[in-house]
Amino acid sequence: MAQLIDGKAIAALIRAEQATRAAHLKENGIEPALAVILVGEDPASKVYVRNKARACKECGIRSEVIRMSAETTQAELMAEIERVNSDPALHGLLIQLPLPAHLDEAAALAAVDWRKDVDGFHKMNAGALLEGEEGVRPCTSAGCMELLRRSHVPLTGAKAVVVGRSNIVGKPMALMLLEANCTVTICHSRTRNLADIVKNADIVVAAVGRANFITGDMIKPGAAVIDVGINRREDGTLCGDVDFDAAQEKAGWITPVPGGVGPMTIAMLMKNTLDAAEKHGR
Ligand code: NDP
């Protein structure tokens, strides 16, 4: 039976660490602050933004939620990004995705001052990750790495398989596992023999967005299984991409959904905000 990786508990520890850092900064006259731009009325986005603001409060980070209407023009959005960029009292800027379809997401992300890019999505930070340099690491993949490290999962030389290749999760995840000296394979919708590839993995990270995509028979005995997926069942409850009940019989470590990667994403956002305030705050 797998050891359960309790993301909720680990995230609480990380938030407590950030609260200590925030208190130190305040003693030195810097109040760490995060701006969040929320465009439109997407209900899931509203929940995420509320949870982020709540985590900020717990960590002693001031948060400023900038709510913009669904009809916001690109020019209005860019002006707001510029306003936050030039405000020295705001150390982090997050644009809640997805933006309404008429807005250019890539242009918005590129406009964020990379020093305030606490999501780690700016090309400067993506490039730093690619080249193994210091930079802001994307929150979800950084959170997965923390879960692996704090659970003492052996990384060096381990065979890691990442299922999913999005810019937000799959690709940075693969690069961070590589940075930790894993031997990394990335699978996607065109991968042949996906089940056979996953069966060989010491570490499996699932970031697909399909319930029960990773079945129990795909798990190598003793593997670490990190489930990034968030899917809603017909009854409204949440589940990940992994068939949890079957996989936990074979895995060495496994994350639940909810209570696994999700809380870590927000905890790492807090860490990235404190990093930005410490490095660039005045
Ligand atoms: P995307 O939809 O951007 O990417 C999904 C990836 O899965 C793609 O690379 C796609 O391949 C791949 N995929 C889809 N179908 C298959 C298939 N049949 N076989 C193999 N690969 C497949 O999603 P995200 O990366 O943004 O998110 C993934 C999941 O993680 C979602 O459920 C999302 O809600 C969740 N998530 C959770 C977070 C958290 O904090 N816990 C944070 C962010 C996301 P291809 O590129 O070939 O199309």
Residues whose N, C-alpha, C, O or C-beta is under 5 A from the ligand:
A	BS01	NDP	T140 G164 R165 S166 I168 V169 G170 C187 H188 S189 R190 A207 V208 G209 V228 G229 I230 V261 G262 T265
